[in-house]
Amino acid sequence: MTILFKKLFYISFMLFIISIISFLAIHSAPNSFFGAGELNPNMTKEAIEKLKAVYGLDKSLFMQYIDWVKNISTLNFGISFVSGQDVSEEILKRLPVTLIMNITALLIIFPLSLYLGVMAAIHYEKKTDYIIRQISLVSFSMPSFYLALLFIIFFSVGFDLFPIAGLHSIEEKVGLAYYTDMLWHLTLPVSVMIFVGLGSMIIYVRSLSLEILKSDYYYFALSRGLEKKKLLRFYILPNLLPPIITLLGLSLPGLIGGSIILESIFGIEGMGQLFFMSALSRDYPIIMGTLMITSFLTLLGNMIGDLILLKLNPYIKRG
């Protein structure tokens, strides 16, 4: 309970720091929504000032931040400058898609990188190791936007296997057909996320596995004549899981950041696209809302990873 309390306190503290930095950075930008041509050019200066007063932008920066903190304490992220819609509703509408994409990618990256990394280490300097290393290097160096465009050209335009963009087909679908249609639309962007995120994980797992295979305790177990399956289950995997879980938690920001690009390319109405469009239009409430939610999810993911790590290795508590 003490550890959980410490983790929750850490998340709260980090969100506080992130909110201050983000708020200052956004409001210190040279152009704002009200001064960058986003409004009707025929609006008078008096009308613009009244509109600023409605959103509380006529107050000092400190008071604006205090008001914002009071509002988000009740999960009220304000009203969008562009759409006039409630920011919380906009986020809740788009959040599930982004979560589905990121969680699906993580659930596939974890076992696949574990399997390929261990296989590469077991077959060190052999053909299997060479092929896996080449795949991981291509994955590690491939920009997500470039791979996304290749996938669209090849699988959507060329072979017409998957839709080019969007989350649903034009025809209205209900029930199971609705969800299968959504998964069909998400196949390409999630595949890009998996391939791009796989490379670094495979390299890391391979490196750790090689260290374990060269260790004294592994050679001792080998000398006892244990089967390969038992060696893998009782010696390799238990020593691999803690650092891999930690790395998965640390890779969350990269996945969420990558979804901003991919959602924009594939025309998926998720958190990434919402943040991108709000940044272009300087929609402060939505920018702050998406930043805080993604930051919270990243920190929460890291906390869950740490708690799983503690379950796997209770002796960490003493450190």
SULDAWO-V786644 format. One record per residue. N is the residue number from 1. RES is the residue in one letter. SS is DSSP state (~ for helix, > for strand, _ for the rest). PHI is phi as a letter, one per 30 degrees, with the letter a starting at -180 (999 if undefined). D_LAST is the distance of its C-alpha to the last C-alpha in whole Angstrom. Layout:
n->{N & N}
res->{RES & RES}
ss->{SS & SS}
phi->{PHI & PHI}
d_last->{D_LAST & D_LAST}
This chain:
n->{1 & 2 & 3 & 4 & 5 & 6 & 7 & 8 & 9 & 10 & 11 & 12 & 13 & 14 & 15 & 16 & 17 & 18 & 19 & 20 & 21 & 22 & 23 & 24 & 25 & 26 & 27 & 28 & 29 & 30 & 31 & 32 & 33 & 34 & 35 & 36 & 37 & 38 & 39 & 40 & 41 & 42 & 43 & 44 & 45 & 46 & 47 & 48 & 49 & 50 & 51 & 52 & 53 & 54 & 55 & 56 & 57 & 58 & 59 & 60 & 61 & 62 & 63 & 64 & 65 & 66 & 67 & 68 & 69 & 70 & 71 & 72 & 73 & 74 & 75 & 76 & 77 & 78 & 79 & 80 & 81 & 82 & 83 & 84 & 85 & 86 & 87 & 88 & 89 & 90 & 91 & 92 & 93 & 94 & 95 & 96 & 97 & 98 & 99 & 100 & 101 & 102 & 103 & 104 & 105 & 106 & 107 & 108 & 109 & 110 & 111 & 112 & 113 & 114 & 115 & 116 & 117 & 118 & 119 & 120 & 121 & 122 & 123 & 124 & 125 & 126 & 127 & 128 & 129 & 130 & 131 & 132 & 133 & 134 & 135 & 136 & 137 & 138 & 139 & 140 & 141 & 142 & 143 & 144 & 145 & 146 & 147 & 148 & 149 & 150 & 151 & 152 & 153 & 154 & 155 & 156 & 157 & 158 & 159 & 160 & 161 & 162 & 163 & 164 & 165 & 166 & 167 & 168 & 169 & 170 & 171 & 172 & 173 & 174 & 175 & 176 & 177 & 178 & 179 & 180 & 181 & 182 & 183 & 184 & 185 & 186 & 187 & 188 & 189 & 190 & 191 & 192 & 193 & 194 & 195 & 196 & 197 & 198 & 199 & 200 & 201 & 202 & 203 & 204 & 205 & 206 & 207 & 208 & 209 & 210 & 211 & 212 & 213 & 214 & 215 & 216 & 217 & 218 & 219 & 220 & 221 & 222 & 223 & 224 & 225 & 226 & 227 & 228 & 229 & 230 & 231 & 232 & 233 & 234 & 235 & 236 & 237 & 238 & 239 & 240 & 241 & 242 & 243 & 244 & 245 & 246 & 247 & 248 & 249 & 250 & 251 & 252 & 253 & 254 & 255 & 256 & 257 & 258 & 259 & 260 & 261 & 262 & 263 & 264 & 265 & 266 & 267 & 268 & 269 & 270 & 271 & 272 & 273 & 274 & 275 & 276 & 277 & 278 & 279 & 280 & 281 & 282 & 283 & 284 & 285 & 286 & 287 & 288 & 289 & 290 & 291 & 292 & 293 & 294 & 295 & 296 & 297 & 298 & 299 & 300 & 301 & 302 & 303 & 304 & 305 & 306 & 307 & 308 & 309 & 310 & 311 & 312 & 313 & 314 & 315 & 316 & 317 & 318 & 319}
res->{M & T & I & L & F & K & K & L & F & Y & I & S & F & M & L & F & I & I & S & I & I & S & F & L & A & I & H & S & A & P & N & S & F & F & G & A & G & E & L & N & P & N & M & T & K & E & A & I & E & K & L & K & A & V & Y & G & L & D & K & S & L & F & M & Q & Y & I & D & W & V & K & N & I & S & T & L & N & F & G & I & S & F & V & S & G & Q & D & V & S & E & E & I & L & K & R & L & P & V & T & L & I & M & N & I & T & A & L & L & I & I & F & P & L & S & L & Y & L & G & V & M & A & A & I & H & Y & E & K & K & T & D & Y & I & I & R & Q & I & S & L & V & S & F & S & M & P & S & F & Y & L & A & L & L & F & I & I & F & F & S & V & G & F & D & L & F & P & I & A & G & L & H & S & I & E & E & K & V & G & L & A & Y & Y & T & D & M & L & W & H & L & T & L & P & V & S & V & M & I & F & V & G & L & G & S & M & I & I & Y & V & R & S & L & S & L & E & I & L & K & S & D & Y & Y & Y & F & A & L & S & R & G & L & E & K & K & K & L & L & R & F & Y & I & L & P & N & L & L & P & P & I & I & T & L & L & G & L & S & L & P & G & L & I & G & G & S & I & I & L & E & S & I & F & G & I & E & G & M & G & Q & L & F & F & M & S & A & L & S & R & D & Y & P & I & I & M & G & T & L & M & I & T & S & F & L & T & L & L & G & N & M & I & G & D & L & I & L & L & K & L & N & P & Y & I & K & R & G}
ss->{_ & ~ & ~ & ~ & ~ & ~ & ~ & ~ & ~ & ~ & ~ & ~ & ~ & ~ & ~ & ~ & ~ & ~ & ~ & ~ & ~ & ~ & ~ & ~ & ~ & ~ & ~ & _ & _ & _ & _ & _ & _ & _ & _ & _ & _ & _ & _ & _ & _ & _ & _ & _ & ~ & ~ & ~ & ~ & ~ & ~ & ~ & ~ & ~ & ~ & _ & _ & _ & _ & _ & _ & ~ & ~ & ~ & ~ & ~ & ~ & ~ & ~ & ~ & ~ & ~ & ~ & _ & _ & _ & _ & _ & _ & > & _ & _ & _ & _ & _ & _ & > & ~ & ~ & ~ & ~ & ~ & ~ & ~ & ~ & ~ & ~ & ~ & ~ & ~ & ~ & ~ & ~ & ~ & ~ & ~ & ~ & ~ & ~ & ~ & ~ & ~ & ~ & ~ & ~ & ~ & ~ & ~ & ~ & ~ & ~ & ~ & ~ & _ & _ & _ & _ & ~ & ~ & ~ & ~ & ~ & ~ & ~ & ~ & ~ & ~ & ~ & ~ & ~ & ~ & ~ & _ & _ & ~ & ~ & ~ & ~ & ~ & ~ & ~ & ~ & ~ & ~ & ~ & ~ & ~ & ~ & ~ & _ & _ & _ & _ & _ & _ & _ & _ & _ & _ & _ & _ & _ & _ & _ & _ & _ & ~ & ~ & ~ & ~ & ~ & ~ & ~ & ~ & ~ & ~ & ~ & ~ & ~ & ~ & ~ & ~ & ~ & ~ & ~ & ~ & ~ & ~ & ~ & ~ & ~ & ~ & ~ & ~ & ~ & ~ & ~ & ~ & ~ & ~ & ~ & ~ & ~ & ~ & _ & _ & ~ & ~ & ~ & ~ & ~ & ~ & ~ & ~ & _ & _ & _ & _ & ~ & ~ & ~ & ~ & ~ & ~ & ~ & ~ & ~ & ~ & ~ & ~ & ~ & ~ & ~ & ~ & ~ & ~ & ~ & ~ & ~ & ~ & ~ & ~ & ~ & ~ & ~ & ~ & ~ & ~ & ~ & ~ & ~ & ~ & ~ & ~ & ~ & ~ & ~ & _ & _ & _ & _ & ~ & ~ & ~ & ~ & ~ & ~ & ~ & ~ & ~ & ~ & ~ & _ & _ & ~ & ~ & ~ & ~ & ~ & ~ & ~ & ~ & ~ & ~ & ~ & ~ & ~ & ~ & ~ & ~ & ~ & ~ & ~ & ~ & ~ & ~ & ~ & ~ & ~ & ~ & ~ & ~ & ~ & _ & ~ & ~ & ~ & ~ & ~ & _}
phi->{999 & d & d & d & d & d & d & d & d & d & d & d & d & d & d & d & d & d & d & d & d & d & d & d & d & d & d & c & d & d & c & b & e & d & b & c & i & d & c & d & d & d & d & d & d & d & d & d & d & d & d & d & d & d & d & i & d & d & d & d & d & d & d & d & d & d & d & d & d & d & d & d & d & c & h & c & c & j & c & d & d & d & c & i & d & d & d & e & d & d & d & d & d & c & d & e & d & d & d & e & d & d & d & d & d & d & d & c & d & e & d & d & d & d & d & d & d & d & d & d & d & d & c & e & i & c & d & e & d & d & d & d & d & d & d & d & d & d & d & d & c & d & d & d & d & d & d & d & d & d & d & d & d & d & d & c & d & d & c & h & d & b & d & d & a & j & c & b & d & d & d & d & b & b & i & d & d & d & d & d & d & d & d & d & d & d & e & d & d & d & d & d & e & d & d & d & d & d & e & d & d & d & e & d & d & e & d & d & d & d & d & d & d & c & d & d & d & d & d & d & d & d & d & d & i & d & d & d & d & d & d & d & d & c & b & d & d & e & d & d & e & e & d & d & d & d & d & d & d & d & d & e & e & d & d & d & d & d & d & d & d & d & d & d & d & d & i & c & d & c & d & d & d & d & d & d & d & d & d & d & c & h & d & e & e & d & e & d & d & d & d & d & d & d & d & d & d & d & d & d & d & d & d & d & e & d & d & d & d & d & d & d & b & d & d & d & e & d & d}
d_last->{17 & 14 & 12 & 16 & 17 & 15 & 15 & 19 & 19 & 18 & 20 & 23 & 22 & 22 & 25 & 27 & 26 & 28 & 31 & 32 & 31 & 33 & 36 & 37 & 37 & 39 & 41 & 42 & 43 & 47 & 48 & 48 & 49 & 52 & 53 & 53 & 56 & 54 & 56 & 60 & 62 & 64 & 62 & 63 & 61 & 61 & 60 & 57 & 56 & 57 & 55 & 52 & 52 & 52 & 48 & 48 & 48 & 50 & 48 & 45 & 42 & 40 & 42 & 42 & 38 & 38 & 41 & 38 & 35 & 37 & 39 & 36 & 34 & 37 & 36 & 39 & 39 & 43 & 46 & 46 & 48 & 50 & 50 & 50 & 48 & 45 & 42 & 40 & 43 & 43 & 39 & 39 & 42 & 40 & 36 & 37 & 38 & 36 & 33 & 35 & 35 & 31 & 30 & 33 & 32 & 28 & 29 & 31 & 29 & 26 & 28 & 31 & 29 & 27 & 30 & 32 & 29 & 28 & 32 & 32 & 30 & 32 & 35 & 34 & 37 & 39 & 41 & 39 & 36 & 38 & 39 & 36 & 35 & 38 & 37 & 34 & 35 & 38 & 35 & 33 & 36 & 38 & 38 & 38 & 41 & 43 & 42 & 43 & 47 & 47 & 46 & 49 & 51 & 51 & 50 & 52 & 55 & 55 & 55 & 55 & 52 & 50 & 51 & 50 & 49 & 48 & 46 & 50 & 53 & 56 & 57 & 56 & 54 & 53 & 51 & 49 & 51 & 49 & 46 & 47 & 49 & 46 & 43 & 46 & 46 & 42 & 42 & 43 & 40 & 38 & 39 & 38 & 35 & 34 & 35 & 34 & 30 & 31 & 31 & 28 & 26 & 28 & 28 & 24 & 24 & 27 & 25 & 22 & 24 & 26 & 23 & 22 & 26 & 26 & 23 & 24 & 23 & 25 & 28 & 28 & 28 & 31 & 32 & 32 & 35 & 32 & 34 & 33 & 32 & 29 & 28 & 27 & 26 & 24 & 23 & 23 & 22 & 19 & 17 & 19 & 18 & 15 & 16 & 19 & 18 & 16 & 19 & 21 & 20 & 20 & 24 & 25 & 26 & 28 & 30 & 31 & 32 & 34 & 36 & 37 & 39 & 40 & 41 & 43 & 45 & 45 & 46 & 44 & 44 & 40 & 37 & 38 & 41 & 41 & 39 & 41 & 45 & 43 & 42 & 46 & 47 & 45 & 45 & 42 & 41 & 40 & 38 & 36 & 36 & 35 & 33 & 31 & 31 & 30 & 27 & 26 & 26 & 24 & 21 & 22 & 21 & 18 & 17 & 18 & 17 & 13 & 14 & 16 & 13 & 11 & 14 & 15 & 11 & 10 & 7 & 5 & 5 & 4 & 0}
